[in-house]
Amino acid sequence: MNQITKESKDSRIQEQGVSKKPIIIFILIVVVVFAIAVVFKYSTTEDVLVGPRIEVEPNTFDFGRVKYGDVVKTNFIVKNIGSETLEIKSVTTSCGCTKGEIVSKVIESGESSDLKVSFDPAVHKDDSDMGLLTRTIYIKSNDLDNEEVEVTITADVYKP
């Protein structure tokens, strides 16, 4: 009789252990998935938002066909997608025929400023700015991950 009682006690313990395993495994999976989701959410949010972050749209602009002697203009949008103030240190160009001017050198988080760009193919008074051309505008800022951003303009300059 002692042996029967011991066997039935062991089988009850075994049944309870088997029924608890799936619940424990399920709880562990839920905890692990939740932890991964929290870590992923905070790491990507901080990567994108910490410090000043410059973004320029569009990154290129095509004037198409431009008559020699005409001055053409466009605007780029300089955005601060970071969490701290973006400071534009300088705007320079690859050629004297192209000028770039930022409206506001200080751009707060979530704000933007216009970058006014003009292109004058006749500025050199010769045929050096004829045909298919690409000019670059360089924007230096306090974005430590991207201290200098380049945008380009293109044009097909012709003489009538």
Secondary structure, DSSP 8 states (H G I E B T S, - for coil): -HHHHHHHHHHHHHHHHHHHHHHHHHHHHHHHHHHHHHHHHHHHHHHHHSS--EEEE-SEEEEEEEETT--EEEEEEEEE-SSS-EEEEEEEESSTTEEEEES-SEE-TT-EEEEEEEE-TTTTSSGGG-EEEEEEEEEEES-TT-SEEEEEEEEEEE--
